[in-house]
């Protein structure tokens, strides 16, 4: 249940980010999508810098540059929407399997 809620919120955030990118592109006349890293830096630059320091110092520097930087350069709507879709698929409501051998009712 919690996974589906988080997935739905992320999917909604992705749709809203896509809408914001489209509106800003129409207003400026130039097609540009805001990268996740730029969006995060506008939102809270200290946490992005802290994440970089922690990953490079305590995990491994090689993880930051090719992997995390590549994700941060992706459009915000693609990361949020994609992660939301993955969570919704992982935590989807499953149909109950039919009971092929129902229990017999005891006749008294």
Secondary structure, 3 states (H helix, E strand, C coil): CHHHHHHHHHHHHHHHHHHHHHHHHHHHCCCCCCEHHHHHHHHHHHHHHHHHHHHHHHHCHHHHHHHHHHHHCCEHHHHHHHHHHHHHHHCCCCCCCCCCCCCCCCCC
